[in-house]
Amino acid sequence: MLILTRKQGEAFLLGEDIEISIAEINGDRVRIAINAPKDVKILRKELKDAGELNKESAISVSSEETLFNITNLTEKFKEKNKKTT
């Protein structure tokens, strides 16, 4: 991990075409300006983490629902077979 110290108005580059500059410092908050090509995806980490957590939850719920549905179908199939025999 690289840690940089920058003052308001200073910037640094990531590669050749991404510039990150310190736009404003106000107390414990820092406003960062990012100049990058349109094809570069920029996403706050907490949003990415929340999205991954939601995806994991959806997969888990989906798996539980699938298991529940399979169990119900199996029971219904057994009941139907008992009635026909």
PDB file of N, CA, C and O in Angstrom:
ATOM      1  N   MET A   1       0.845  -1.174   0.000  1.00  0.00           N
ATOM      2  CA  MET A   1       0.000   0.000   0.000  1.00  0.00           C
ATOM      3  C   MET A   1       0.892   1.240   0.000  1.00  0.00           C
ATOM      4  O   MET A   1       1.859   1.328   0.757  1.00  0.00           O
ATOM      5  N   LEU A   2       0.558   2.168  -0.839  1.00  0.00           N
ATOM      6  CA  LEU A   2       1.280   3.445  -0.911  1.00  0.00           C
ATOM      7  C   LEU A   2       0.474   4.496  -0.156  1.00  0.00           C
ATOM      8  O   LEU A   2      -0.729   4.634  -0.378  1.00  0.00           O
ATOM      9  N   ILE A   3       1.123   5.227   0.726  1.00  0.00           N
ATOM     10  CA  ILE A   3       0.461   6.305   1.459  1.00  0.00           C
ATOM     11  C   ILE A   3       1.129   7.612   1.059  1.00  0.00           C
ATOM     12  O   ILE A   3       2.344   7.764   1.182  1.00  0.00           O
ATOM     13  N   LEU A   4       0.319   8.556   0.577  1.00  0.00           N
ATOM     14  CA  LEU A   4       0.817   9.856   0.149  1.00  0.00           C
ATOM     15  C   LEU A   4       0.278  10.951   1.059  1.00  0.00           C
ATOM     16  O   LEU A   4      -0.808  10.824   1.624  1.00  0.00           O
ATOM     17  N   THR A   5       1.030  12.004   1.190  1.00  0.00           N
ATOM     18  CA  THR A   5       0.571  13.200   1.878  1.00  0.00           C
ATOM     19  C   THR A   5       0.419  14.289   0.836  1.00  0.00           C
ATOM     20  O   THR A   5       1.369  14.601   0.119  1.00  0.00           O
ATOM     21  N   ARG A   6      -0.755  14.862   0.746  1.00  0.00           N
ATOM     22  CA  ARG A   6      -1.040  15.923  -0.224  1.00  0.00           C
ATOM     23  C   ARG A   6      -1.740  17.062   0.483  1.00  0.00           C
ATOM     24  O   ARG A   6      -2.476  16.842   1.444  1.00  0.00           O
ATOM     25  N   LYS A   7      -1.519  18.272   0.018  1.00  0.00           N
ATOM     26  CA  LYS A   7      -2.208  19.448   0.519  1.00  0.00           C
ATOM     27  C   LYS A   7      -3.323  19.798  -0.458  1.00  0.00           C
ATOM     28  O   LYS A   7      -3.365  19.305  -1.585  1.00  0.00           O
ATOM     29  N   GLN A   8      -4.222  20.660   0.001  1.00  0.00           N
ATOM     30  CA  GLN A   8      -5.305  21.109  -0.873  1.00  0.00           C
ATOM     31  C   GLN A   8      -4.720  21.708  -2.150  1.00  0.00           C
ATOM     32  O   GLN A   8      -3.795  22.518  -2.095  1.00  0.00           O
ATOM     33  N   GLY A   9      -5.259  21.309  -3.293  1.00  0.00           N
ATOM     34  CA  GLY A   9      -4.786  21.797  -4.581  1.00  0.00           C
ATOM     35  C   GLY A   9      -3.699  20.934  -5.205  1.00  0.00           C
ATOM     36  O   GLY A   9      -3.396  21.088  -6.389  1.00  0.00           O
ATOM     37  N   GLU A  10      -3.108  20.033  -4.434  1.00  0.00           N
ATOM     38  CA  GLU A  10      -2.092  19.139  -4.976  1.00  0.00           C
ATOM     39  C   GLU A  10      -2.751  17.892  -5.563  1.00  0.00           C
ATOM     40  O   GLU A  10      -3.891  17.561  -5.239  1.00  0.00           O
ATOM     41  N   ALA A  11      -2.007  17.210  -6.431  1.00  0.00           N
ATOM     42  CA  ALA A  11      -2.560  16.046  -7.122  1.00  0.00           C
ATOM     43  C   ALA A  11      -1.507  14.968  -7.274  1.00  0.00           C
ATOM     44  O   ALA A  11      -0.328  15.181  -6.994  1.00  0.00           O
ATOM     45  N   PHE A  12      -1.953  13.807  -7.723  1.00  0.00           N
ATOM     46  CA  PHE A  12      -1.040  12.730  -8.113  1.00  0.00           C
ATOM     47  C   PHE A  12      -1.689  11.960  -9.259  1.00  0.00           C
ATOM     48  O   PHE A  12      -2.894  12.051  -9.490  1.00  0.00           O
ATOM     49  N   LEU A  13      -0.863  11.208  -9.962  1.00  0.00           N
ATOM     50  CA  LEU A  13      -1.323  10.470 -11.131  1.00  0.00           C
ATOM     51  C   LEU A  13      -1.320   8.971 -10.853  1.00  0.00           C
ATOM     52  O   LEU A  13      -0.452   8.448 -10.154  1.00  0.00           O
ATOM     53  N   LEU A  14      -2.317   8.298 -11.422  1.00  0.00           N
ATOM     54  CA  LEU A  14      -2.345   6.838 -11.457  1.00  0.00           C
ATOM     55  C   LEU A  14      -2.187   6.468 -12.922  1.00  0.00           C
ATOM     56  O   LEU A  14      -3.075   6.727 -13.735  1.00  0.00           O
ATOM     57  N   GLY A  15      -1.080   5.875 -13.250  1.00  0.00           N
ATOM     58  CA  GLY A  15      -0.808   5.588 -14.654  1.00  0.00           C
ATOM     59  C   GLY A  15      -0.629   6.879 -15.423  1.00  0.00           C
ATOM     60  O   GLY A  15      -0.202   7.894 -14.873  1.00  0.00           O
ATOM     61  N   GLU A  16      -0.959   6.827 -16.699  1.00  0.00           N
ATOM     62  CA  GLU A  16      -0.779   7.990 -17.583  1.00  0.00           C
ATOM     63  C   GLU A  16      -1.995   8.900 -17.631  1.00  0.00           C
ATOM     64  O   GLU A  16      -1.864  10.091 -17.914  1.00  0.00           O
ATOM     65  N   ASP A  17      -3.201   8.345 -17.353  1.00  0.00           N
ATOM     66  CA  ASP A  17      -4.404   9.109 -17.679  1.00  0.00           C
ATOM     67  C   ASP A  17      -5.400   9.290 -16.539  1.00  0.00           C
ATOM     68  O   ASP A  17      -6.535   9.697 -16.790  1.00  0.00           O
ATOM     69  N   ILE A  18      -5.024   9.007 -15.313  1.00  0.00           N
ATOM     70  CA  ILE A  18      -5.912   9.237 -14.172  1.00  0.00           C
ATOM     71  C   ILE A  18      -5.232  10.195 -13.205  1.00  0.00           C
ATOM     72  O   ILE A  18      -4.153   9.914 -12.683  1.00  0.00           O
ATOM     73  N   GLU A  19      -5.880  11.331 -12.976  1.00  0.00           N
ATOM     74  CA  GLU A  19      -5.350  12.340 -12.047  1.00  0.00           C
ATOM     75  C   GLU A  19      -6.289  12.454 -10.859  1.00  0.00           C
ATOM     76  O   GLU A  19      -7.501  12.598 -11.018  1.00  0.00           O
ATOM     77  N   ILE A  20      -5.714  12.387  -9.673  1.00  0.00           N
ATOM     78  CA  ILE A  20      -6.482  12.540  -8.445  1.00  0.00           C
ATOM     79  C   ILE A  20      -5.931  13.757  -7.714  1.00  0.00           C
ATOM     80  O   ILE A  20      -4.741  13.842  -7.413  1.00  0.00           O
ATOM     81  N   SER A  21      -6.831  14.695  -7.439  1.00  0.00           N
ATOM     82  CA  SER A  21      -6.384  15.919  -6.760  1.00  0.00           C
ATOM     83  C   SER A  21      -7.235  16.168  -5.515  1.00  0.00           C
ATOM     84  O   SER A  21      -8.389  15.747  -5.433  1.00  0.00           O
ATOM     85  N   ILE A  22      -6.638  16.855  -4.560  1.00  0.00           N
ATOM     86  CA  ILE A  22      -7.322  17.216  -3.327  1.00  0.00           C
ATOM     87  C   ILE A  22      -8.026  18.542  -3.581  1.00  0.00           C
ATOM     88  O   ILE A  22      -7.385  19.587  -3.693  1.00  0.00           O
ATOM     89  N   ALA A  23      -9.350  18.486  -3.671  1.00  0.00           N
ATOM     90  CA  ALA A  23     -10.127  19.676  -4.002  1.00  0.00           C
ATOM     91  C   ALA A  23     -10.351  20.562  -2.777  1.00  0.00           C
ATOM     92  O   ALA A  23     -10.294  21.788  -2.871  1.00  0.00           O
ATOM     93  N   GLU A  24     -10.603  19.937  -1.635  1.00  0.00           N
ATOM     94  CA  GLU A  24     -10.925  20.727  -0.440  1.00  0.00           C
ATOM     95  C   GLU A  24     -10.678  19.899   0.811  1.00  0.00           C
ATOM     96  O   GLU A  24     -10.919  18.692   0.824  1.00  0.00           O
ATOM     97  N   ILE A  25     -10.203  20.541   1.843  1.00  0.00           N
ATOM     98  CA  ILE A  25     -10.061  19.915   3.154  1.00  0.00           C
ATOM     99  C   ILE A  25     -10.853  20.755   4.132  1.00  0.00           C
ATOM    100  O   ILE A  25     -10.625  21.957   4.264  1.00  0.00           O
ATOM    101  N   ASN A  26     -11.797  20.104   4.825  1.00  0.00           N
ATOM    102  CA  ASN A  26     -12.652  20.821   5.763  1.00  0.00           C
ATOM    103  C   ASN A  26     -12.797  19.956   7.015  1.00  0.00           C
ATOM    104  O   ASN A  26     -13.608  19.030   7.041  1.00  0.00           O
ATOM    105  N   GLY A  27     -12.020  20.255   8.042  1.00  0.00           N
ATOM    106  CA  GLY A  27     -12.046  19.452   9.264  1.00  0.00           C
ATOM    107  C   GLY A  27     -11.511  18.059   8.981  1.00  0.00           C
ATOM    108  O   GLY A  27     -10.386  17.895   8.508  1.00  0.00           O
ATOM    109  N   ASP A  28     -12.336  17.051   9.277  1.00  0.00           N
ATOM    110  CA  ASP A  28     -11.899  15.675   9.045  1.00  0.00           C
ATOM    111  C   ASP A  28     -12.400  15.118   7.710  1.00  0.00           C
ATOM    112  O   ASP A  28     -12.335  13.911   7.478  1.00  0.00           O
ATOM    113  N   ARG A  29     -12.898  15.995   6.835  1.00  0.00           N
ATOM    114  CA  ARG A  29     -13.400  15.571   5.530  1.00  0.00           C
ATOM    115  C   ARG A  29     -12.520  16.106   4.407  1.00  0.00           C
ATOM    116  O   ARG A  29     -12.057  17.246   4.448  1.00  0.00           O
ATOM    117  N   VAL A  30     -12.303  15.270   3.419  1.00  0.00           N
ATOM    118  CA  VAL A  30     -11.480  15.635   2.271  1.00  0.00           C
ATOM    119  C   VAL A  30     -12.313  15.427   1.014  1.00  0.00           C
ATOM    120  O   VAL A  30     -12.895  14.359   0.824  1.00  0.00           O
ATOM    121  N   ARG A  31     -12.375  16.435   0.160  1.00  0.00           N
ATOM    122  CA  ARG A  31     -13.043  16.286  -1.140  1.00  0.00           C
ATOM    123  C   ARG A  31     -11.965  15.986  -2.164  1.00  0.00           C
ATOM    124  O   ARG A  31     -10.980  16.714  -2.291  1.00  0.00           O
ATOM    125  N   ILE A  32     -12.172  14.904  -2.888  1.00  0.00           N
ATOM    126  CA  ILE A  32     -11.197  14.434  -3.871  1.00  0.00           C
ATOM    127  C   ILE A  32     -11.802  14.587  -5.261  1.00  0.00           C
ATOM    128  O   ILE A  32     -12.956  14.223  -5.487  1.00  0.00           O
ATOM    129  N   ALA A  33     -11.021  15.126  -6.186  1.00  0.00           N
ATOM    130  CA  ALA A  33     -11.446  15.247  -7.585  1.00  0.00           C
ATOM    131  C   ALA A  33     -10.696  14.196  -8.395  1.00  0.00           C
ATOM    132  O   ALA A  33      -9.480  14.055  -8.268  1.00  0.00           O
ATOM    133  N   ILE A  34     -11.429  13.464  -9.225  1.00  0.00           N
ATOM    134  CA  ILE A  34     -10.825  12.409 -10.043  1.00  0.00           C
ATOM    135  C   ILE A  34     -11.076  12.723 -11.502  1.00  0.00           C
ATOM    136  O   ILE A  34     -12.221  12.865 -11.933  1.00  0.00           O
ATOM    137  N   ASN A  35     -10.007  12.829 -12.252  1.00  0.00           N
ATOM    138  CA  ASN A  35     -10.102  13.049 -13.689  1.00  0.00           C
ATOM    139  C   ASN A  35      -9.606  11.774 -14.359  1.00  0.00           C
ATOM    140  O   ASN A  35      -8.416  11.461 -14.327  1.00  0.00           O
ATOM    141  N   ALA A  36     -10.557  11.031 -14.978  1.00  0.00           N
ATOM    142  CA  ALA A  36     -10.220   9.739 -15.575  1.00  0.00           C
ATOM    143  C   ALA A  36     -11.024   9.555 -16.857  1.00  0.00           C
ATOM    144  O   ALA A  36     -12.063  10.191 -17.034  1.00  0.00           O
ATOM    145  N   PRO A  37     -10.555   8.697 -17.744  1.00  0.00           N
ATOM    146  CA  PRO A  37     -11.318   8.400 -18.953  1.00  0.00           C
ATOM    147  C   PRO A  37     -12.696   7.833 -18.595  1.00  0.00           C
ATOM    148  O   PRO A  37     -12.873   7.241 -17.531  1.00  0.00           O
ATOM    149  N   LYS A  38     -13.652   8.018 -19.479  1.00  0.00           N
ATOM    150  CA  LYS A  38     -15.028   7.584 -19.214  1.00  0.00           C
ATOM    151  C   LYS A  38     -15.150   6.079 -19.029  1.00  0.00           C
ATOM    152  O   LYS A  38     -16.070   5.618 -18.354  1.00  0.00           O
ATOM    153  N   ASP A  39     -14.246   5.308 -19.610  1.00  0.00           N
ATOM    154  CA  ASP A  39     -14.341   3.851 -19.489  1.00  0.00           C
ATOM    155  C   ASP A  39     -13.794   3.320 -18.162  1.00  0.00           C
ATOM    156  O   ASP A  39     -13.869   2.118 -17.906  1.00  0.00           O
ATOM    157  N   VAL A  40     -13.247   4.193 -17.320  1.00  0.00           N
ATOM    158  CA  VAL A  40     -12.744   3.781 -16.011  1.00  0.00           C
ATOM    159  C   VAL A  40     -13.894   3.853 -15.013  1.00  0.00           C
ATOM    160  O   VAL A  40     -14.486   4.912 -14.803  1.00  0.00           O
ATOM    161  N   LYS A  41     -14.201   2.711 -14.404  1.00  0.00           N
ATOM    162  CA  LYS A  41     -15.275   2.638 -13.425  1.00  0.00           C
ATOM    163  C   LYS A  41     -14.770   3.162 -12.084  1.00  0.00           C
ATOM    164  O   LYS A  41     -13.746   2.705 -11.577  1.00  0.00           O
ATOM    165  N   ILE A  42     -15.494   4.122 -11.516  1.00  0.00           N
ATOM    166  CA  ILE A  42     -15.130   4.689 -10.217  1.00  0.00           C
ATOM    167  C   ILE A  42     -16.306   4.445  -9.284  1.00  0.00           C
ATOM    168  O   ILE A  42     -17.422   4.889  -9.553  1.00  0.00           O
ATOM    169  N   LEU A  43     -16.055   3.736  -8.182  1.00  0.00           N
ATOM    170  CA  LEU A  43     -17.111   3.369  -7.255  1.00  0.00           C
ATOM    171  C   LEU A  43     -16.586   3.461  -5.835  1.00  0.00           C
ATOM    172  O   LEU A  43     -15.488   2.993  -5.536  1.00  0.00           O
ATOM    173  N   ARG A  44     -17.382   4.071  -4.955  1.00  0.00           N
ATOM    174  CA  ARG A  44     -16.977   4.129  -3.543  1.00  0.00           C
ATOM    175  C   ARG A  44     -16.923   2.708  -2.987  1.00  0.00           C
ATOM    176  O   ARG A  44     -17.785   1.882  -3.285  1.00  0.00           O
ATOM    177  N   LYS A  45     -15.913   2.436  -2.184  1.00  0.00           N
ATOM    178  CA  LYS A  45     -15.697   1.086  -1.669  1.00  0.00           C
ATOM    179  C   LYS A  45     -16.886   0.582  -0.863  1.00  0.00           C
ATOM    180  O   LYS A  45     -17.244  -0.591  -0.974  1.00  0.00           O
ATOM    181  N   GLU A  46     -17.505   1.434  -0.059  1.00  0.00           N
ATOM    182  CA  GLU A  46     -18.624   0.970   0.759  1.00  0.00           C
ATOM    183  C   GLU A  46     -19.810   0.538  -0.106  1.00  0.00           C
ATOM    184  O   GLU A  46     -20.577  -0.341   0.288  1.00  0.00           O
ATOM    185  N   LEU A  47     -19.962   1.148  -1.273  1.00  0.00           N
ATOM    186  CA  LEU A  47     -21.025   0.727  -2.187  1.00  0.00           C
ATOM    187  C   LEU A  47     -20.699  -0.629  -2.806  1.00  0.00           C
ATOM    188  O   LEU A  47     -21.578  -1.477  -2.959  1.00  0.00           O
ATOM    189  N   LYS A  48     -19.445  -0.825  -3.156  1.00  0.00           N
ATOM    190  CA  LYS A  48     -19.020  -2.113  -3.703  1.00  0.00           C
ATOM    191  C   LYS A  48     -19.202  -3.214  -2.662  1.00  0.00           C
ATOM    192  O   LYS A  48     -19.708  -4.291  -2.976  1.00  0.00           O
ATOM    193  N   ASP A  49     -18.788  -2.943  -1.418  1.00  0.00           N
ATOM    194  CA  ASP A  49     -18.933  -3.921  -0.336  1.00  0.00           C
ATOM    195  C   ASP A  49     -20.404  -4.251  -0.090  1.00  0.00           C
ATOM    196  O   ASP A  49     -20.760  -5.415   0.094  1.00  0.00           O
ATOM    197  N   ALA A  50     -21.259  -3.222  -0.087  1.00  0.00           N
ATOM    198  CA  ALA A  50     -22.694  -3.447   0.124  1.00  0.00           C
ATOM    199  C   ALA A  50     -23.276  -4.269  -1.016  1.00  0.00           C
ATOM    200  O   ALA A  50     -24.105  -5.150  -0.788  1.00  0.00           O
ATOM    201  N   GLY A  51     -22.848  -3.989  -2.235  1.00  0.00           N
ATOM    202  CA  GLY A  51     -23.328  -4.749  -3.385  1.00  0.00           C
ATOM    203  C   GLY A  51     -22.922  -6.205  -3.301  1.00  0.00           C
ATOM    204  O   GLY A  51     -23.720  -7.089  -3.612  1.00  0.00           O
ATOM    205  N   GLU A  52     -21.699  -6.469  -2.887  1.00  0.00           N
ATOM    206  CA  GLU A  52     -21.230  -7.847  -2.737  1.00  0.00           C
ATOM    207  C   GLU A  52     -21.992  -8.567  -1.630  1.00  0.00           C
ATOM    208  O   GLU A  52     -22.324  -9.745  -1.763  1.00  0.00           O
ATOM    209  N   LEU A  53     -22.268  -7.856  -0.534  1.00  0.00           N
ATOM    210  CA  LEU A  53     -23.022  -8.454   0.564  1.00  0.00           C
ATOM    211  C   LEU A  53     -24.444  -8.780   0.111  1.00  0.00           C
ATOM    212  O   LEU A  53     -24.973  -9.844   0.433  1.00  0.00           O
ATOM    213  N   ASN A  54     -25.065  -7.859  -0.639  1.00  0.00           N
ATOM    214  CA  ASN A  54     -26.409  -8.102  -1.155  1.00  0.00           C
ATOM    215  C   ASN A  54     -26.415  -9.284  -2.110  1.00  0.00           C
ATOM    216  O   ASN A  54     -27.343 -10.093  -2.092  1.00  0.00           O
ATOM    217  N   LYS A  55     -25.392  -9.387  -2.937  1.00  0.00           N
ATOM    218  CA  LYS A  55     -25.303 -10.495  -3.889  1.00  0.00           C
ATOM    219  C   LYS A  55     -25.183 -11.818  -3.138  1.00  0.00           C
ATOM    220  O   LYS A  55     -25.851 -12.792  -3.484  1.00  0.00           O
ATOM    221  N   GLU A  56     -24.333 -11.854  -2.110  1.00  0.00           N
ATOM    222  CA  GLU A  56     -24.171 -13.066  -1.307  1.00  0.00           C
ATOM    223  C   GLU A  56     -25.484 -13.434  -0.621  1.00  0.00           C
ATOM    224  O   GLU A  56     -25.846 -14.609  -0.557  1.00  0.00           O
ATOM    225  N   SER A  57     -26.201 -12.424  -0.105  1.00  0.00           N
ATOM    226  CA  SER A  57     -27.483 -12.677   0.555  1.00  0.00           C
ATOM    227  C   SER A  57     -28.497 -13.227  -0.434  1.00  0.00           C
ATOM    228  O   SER A  57     -29.241 -14.156  -0.120  1.00  0.00           O
ATOM    229  N   ALA A  58     -28.524 -12.646  -1.635  1.00  0.00           N
ATOM    230  CA  ALA A  58     -29.470 -13.104  -2.649  1.00  0.00           C
ATOM    231  C   ALA A  58     -29.170 -14.539  -3.049  1.00  0.00           C
ATOM    232  O   ALA A  58     -30.091 -15.335  -3.233  1.00  0.00           O
ATOM    233  N   ILE A  59     -27.904 -14.876  -3.185  1.00  0.00           N
ATOM    234  CA  ILE A  59     -27.524 -16.245  -3.536  1.00  0.00           C
ATOM    235  C   ILE A  59     -27.929 -17.194  -2.415  1.00  0.00           C
ATOM    236  O   ILE A  59     -28.457 -18.275  -2.675  1.00  0.00           O
ATOM    237  N   SER A  60     -27.684 -16.796  -1.173  1.00  0.00           N
ATOM    238  CA  SER A  60     -28.024 -17.624  -0.023  1.00  0.00           C
ATOM    239  C   SER A  60     -29.533 -17.837   0.051  1.00  0.00           C
ATOM    240  O   SER A  60     -29.991 -18.965   0.230  1.00  0.00           O
ATOM    241  N   VAL A  61     -30.311 -16.758  -0.085  1.00  0.00           N
ATOM    242  CA  VAL A  61     -31.766 -16.861  -0.039  1.00  0.00           C
ATOM    243  C   VAL A  61     -32.253 -17.716  -1.198  1.00  0.00           C
ATOM    244  O   VAL A  61     -33.121 -18.571  -1.024  1.00  0.00           O
ATOM    245  N   SER A  62     -31.700 -17.487  -2.364  1.00  0.00           N
ATOM    246  CA  SER A  62     -32.093 -18.259  -3.527  1.00  0.00           C
ATOM    247  C   SER A  62     -31.822 -19.741  -3.310  1.00  0.00           C
ATOM    248  O   SER A  62     -32.653 -20.577  -3.665  1.00  0.00           O
ATOM    249  N   SER A  63     -30.680 -20.079  -2.737  1.00  0.00           N
ATOM    250  CA  SER A  63     -30.342 -21.475  -2.467  1.00  0.00           C
ATOM    251  C   SER A  63     -31.299 -22.072  -1.456  1.00  0.00           C
ATOM    252  O   SER A  63     -31.743 -23.209  -1.613  1.00  0.00           O
ATOM    253  N   GLU A  64     -31.621 -21.311  -0.415  1.00  0.00           N
ATOM    254  CA  GLU A  64     -32.554 -21.800   0.601  1.00  0.00           C
ATOM    255  C   GLU A  64     -33.941 -21.987  -0.003  1.00  0.00           C
ATOM    256  O   GLU A  64     -34.613 -22.976   0.289  1.00  0.00           O
ATOM    257  N   GLU A  65     -34.379 -21.042  -0.847  1.00  0.00           N
ATOM    258  CA  GLU A  65     -35.684 -21.163  -1.494  1.00  0.00           C
ATOM    259  C   GLU A  65     -35.721 -22.371  -2.418  1.00  0.00           C
ATOM    260  O   GLU A  65     -36.714 -23.096  -2.464  1.00  0.00           O
ATOM    261  N   THR A  66     -34.637 -22.582  -3.152  1.00  0.00           N
ATOM    262  CA  THR A  66     -34.564 -23.727  -4.060  1.00  0.00           C
ATOM    263  C   THR A  66     -34.657 -25.020  -3.272  1.00  0.00           C
ATOM    264  O   THR A  66     -35.396 -25.926  -3.657  1.00  0.00           O
ATOM    265  N   LEU A  67     -33.917 -25.119  -2.173  1.00  0.00           N
ATOM    266  CA  LEU A  67     -33.961 -26.311  -1.336  1.00  0.00           C
ATOM    267  C   LEU A  67     -35.364 -26.517  -0.781  1.00  0.00           C
ATOM    268  O   LEU A  67     -35.864 -27.642  -0.763  1.00  0.00           O
ATOM    269  N   PHE A  68     -36.003 -25.442  -0.327  1.00  0.00           N
ATOM    270  CA  PHE A  68     -37.371 -25.515   0.195  1.00  0.00           C
ATOM    271  C   PHE A  68     -38.323 -25.999  -0.888  1.00  0.00           C
ATOM    272  O   PHE A  68     -39.161 -26.863  -0.630  1.00  0.00           O
ATOM    273  N   ASN A  69     -38.209 -25.454  -2.099  1.00  0.00           N
ATOM    274  CA  ASN A  69     -39.076 -25.853  -3.204  1.00  0.00           C
ATOM    275  C   ASN A  69     -38.865 -27.309  -3.587  1.00  0.00           C
ATOM    276  O   ASN A  69     -39.829 -28.026  -3.857  1.00  0.00           O
ATOM    277  N   ILE A  70     -37.620 -27.749  -3.614  1.00  0.00           N
ATOM    278  CA  ILE A  70     -37.325 -29.150  -3.938  1.00  0.00           C
ATOM    279  C   ILE A  70     -37.930 -30.061  -2.879  1.00  0.00           C
ATOM    280  O   ILE A  70     -38.525 -31.087  -3.207  1.00  0.00           O
ATOM    281  N   THR A  71     -37.781 -29.691  -1.621  1.00  0.00           N
ATOM    282  CA  THR A  71     -38.346 -30.488  -0.535  1.00  0.00           C
ATOM    283  C   THR A  71     -39.862 -30.559  -0.669  1.00  0.00           C
ATOM    284  O   THR A  71     -40.441 -31.636  -0.531  1.00  0.00           O
ATOM    285  N   ASN A  72     -40.512 -29.432  -0.933  1.00  0.00           N
ATOM    286  CA  ASN A  72     -41.964 -29.418  -1.101  1.00  0.00           C
ATOM    287  C   ASN A  72     -42.398 -30.266  -2.285  1.00  0.00           C
ATOM    288  O   ASN A  72     -43.374 -31.010  -2.185  1.00  0.00           O
ATOM    289  N   LEU A  73     -41.695 -30.168  -3.395  1.00  0.00           N
ATOM    290  CA  LEU A  73     -42.034 -30.973  -4.565  1.00  0.00           C
ATOM    291  C   LEU A  73     -41.889 -32.459  -4.279  1.00  0.00           C
ATOM    292  O   LEU A  73     -42.715 -33.266  -4.705  1.00  0.00           O
ATOM    293  N   THR A  74     -40.842 -32.809  -3.560  1.00  0.00           N
ATOM    294  CA  THR A  74     -40.623 -34.206  -3.202  1.00  0.00           C
ATOM    295  C   THR A  74     -41.778 -34.723  -2.350  1.00  0.00           C
ATOM    296  O   THR A  74     -42.289 -35.819  -2.581  1.00  0.00           O
ATOM    297  N   GLU A  75     -42.183 -33.927  -1.364  1.00  0.00           N
ATOM    298  CA  GLU A  75     -43.300 -34.319  -0.493  1.00  0.00           C
ATOM    299  C   GLU A  75     -44.594 -34.458  -1.300  1.00  0.00           C
ATOM    300  O   GLU A  75     -45.338 -35.422  -1.118  1.00  0.00           O
ATOM    301  N   LYS A  76     -44.861 -33.507  -2.184  1.00  0.00           N
ATOM    302  CA  LYS A  76     -46.073 -33.563  -3.011  1.00  0.00           C
ATOM    303  C   LYS A  76     -46.048 -34.785  -3.923  1.00  0.00           C
ATOM    304  O   LYS A  76     -47.076 -35.429  -4.130  1.00  0.00           O
ATOM    305  N   PHE A  77     -44.885 -35.102  -4.464  1.00  0.00           N
ATOM    306  CA  PHE A  77     -44.742 -36.262  -5.335  1.00  0.00           C
ATOM    307  C   PHE A  77     -45.031 -37.548  -4.548  1.00  0.00           C
ATOM    308  O   PHE A  77     -45.716 -38.446  -5.039  1.00  0.00           O
ATOM    309  N   LYS A  78     -44.499 -37.622  -3.317  1.00  0.00           N
ATOM    310  CA  LYS A  78     -44.730 -38.789  -2.470  1.00  0.00           C
ATOM    311  C   LYS A  78     -46.215 -38.934  -2.152  1.00  0.00           C
ATOM    312  O   LYS A  78     -46.761 -40.036  -2.206  1.00  0.00           O
ATOM    313  N   GLU A  79     -46.872 -37.811  -1.816  1.00  0.00           N
ATOM    314  CA  GLU A  79     -48.307 -37.838  -1.508  1.00  0.00           C
ATOM    315  C   GLU A  79     -49.113 -38.278  -2.722  1.00  0.00           C
ATOM    316  O   GLU A  79     -50.042 -39.075  -2.595  1.00  0.00           O
ATOM    317  N   LYS A  80     -48.769 -37.774  -3.877  1.00  0.00           N
ATOM    318  CA  LYS A  80     -49.490 -38.131  -5.112  1.00  0.00           C
ATOM    319  C   LYS A  80     -49.331 -39.614  -5.403  1.00  0.00           C
ATOM    320  O   LYS A  80     -50.293 -40.281  -5.783  1.00  0.00           O
ATOM    321  N   ASN A  81     -48.117 -40.132  -5.227  1.00  0.00           N
ATOM    322  CA  ASN A  81     -47.862 -41.560  -5.462  1.00  0.00           C
ATOM    323  C   ASN A  81     -48.628 -42.435  -4.466  1.00  0.00           C
ATOM    324  O   ASN A  81     -49.079 -43.520  -4.833  1.00  0.00           O
ATOM    325  N   LYS A  82     -48.784 -41.992  -3.221  1.00  0.00           N
ATOM    326  CA  LYS A  82     -49.537 -42.752  -2.226  1.00  0.00           C
ATOM    327  C   LYS A  82     -51.004 -42.841  -2.641  1.00  0.00           C
ATOM    328  O   LYS A  82     -51.629 -43.889  -2.479  1.00  0.00           O
ATOM    329  N   LYS A  83     -51.556 -41.753  -3.175  1.00  0.00           N
ATOM    330  CA  LYS A  83     -52.960 -41.716  -3.578  1.00  0.00           C
ATOM    331  C   LYS A  83     -53.233 -42.598  -4.772  1.00  0.00           C
ATOM    332  O   LYS A  83     -54.306 -43.193  -4.862  1.00  0.00           O
ATOM    333  N   THR A  84     -52.289 -42.699  -5.695  1.00  0.00           N
ATOM    334  CA  THR A  84     -52.479 -43.480  -6.926  1.00  0.00           C
ATOM    335  C   THR A  84     -52.162 -44.956  -6.735  1.00  0.00           C
ATOM    336  O   THR A  84     -52.466 -45.764  -7.613  1.00  0.00           O
ATOM    337  N   THR A  85     -51.560 -45.328  -5.613  1.00  0.00           N
ATOM    338  CA  THR A  85     -51.230 -46.739  -5.396  1.00  0.00           C
ATOM    339  C   THR A  85     -52.126 -47.378  -4.407  1.00  0.00           C
ATOM    340  O   THR A  85     -51.977 -48.564  -4.115  1.00  0.00           O
TER     341      THR A  85
END
